[in-house]
Amino acid sequence: MKDNISVLGIPIDLGASTIGTRLGPDSIRLTGLLEELLDMGLDIYDFGNIDIKNSNKKIKFPSNMTNEDRLLPSLSHINEEVEKIYQRQSFPLILGGDHSLVLPSFKAFLKKYKNPGLIYIDAHADINTEKSSPTGNVHGMPVAALMGLCSNKLNNIGGSYKLNPQNLVYIAIRDIDKGEELIIKEKNIKYFSMADVYKYGIEEIVRKSMVYLGNLSSIYLSFDIDSMDCDIAPGTGVPVRGGLNYNQARLILSLFGKEEKIKGFELVEVNPSLDDKNKTSEIAKELILAFFGKSFI
Ligand SMILES: [Mn+2]
């Protein structure tokens, strides 16, 4: 299935702390990603970008959801558009966009596959609720909403399907809010911190993740570029030091890319307006190529 790819850009930044991830999908395309995938002999169909009504102002609502008025209809719209690409017999590649988009994108996956898993590679856990969030930015809440822990207007985007907390694995998390820590403990969610990455190595983290999710037949991979060290990939809105280096990120994606059970992949939070000579988009391209089987030594 991975030799026939449907590409969809989701240029949203309504859920982020800084604007600019709306430029992510095109900036990644500008690196020549699609041409290189074609050169690797893969079939590509590019659906282009979803039309998102972004805003240059951040408006906090009484719900503690920033940009609530524009964000909620945008997330529903994203869900409908992602469902369309799932109707094709192809492998979905989603280019973000801020991480609020995983709420509608994974809802489409939950609708298509019974009891799926989610591998979430990120510096953050993105599991705040409107009540616990210090910022009100919804890109810090999608995992909580996928479990039905936020308000229903957020939980029910894309239907009432729920992510089973036991089907989630975090990798590379290192910047967690207090309220998030409580949820992770209470739900007994599996995670591999950066300390674990250094203790076990990438191959072992991938193996352990697949063993942990071993009884599931369909898994989605959501990769936030801020999982990488911000000195290496600076073009992102909530940068954190001490993340994956280039080789670790490329290896982890290359290994997950070989797993048949992984049936969807998104790369999010590239913000070209915060970048240094487009290097974060260039890295994003290399990571996506690694996922689809580009060999490297
Ligand atoms: Mn994230």
Residues whose N, C-alpha, C, O or C-beta is under 5 A from the ligand:
A	BS01	MN	H99 D122 D126 H139 D224
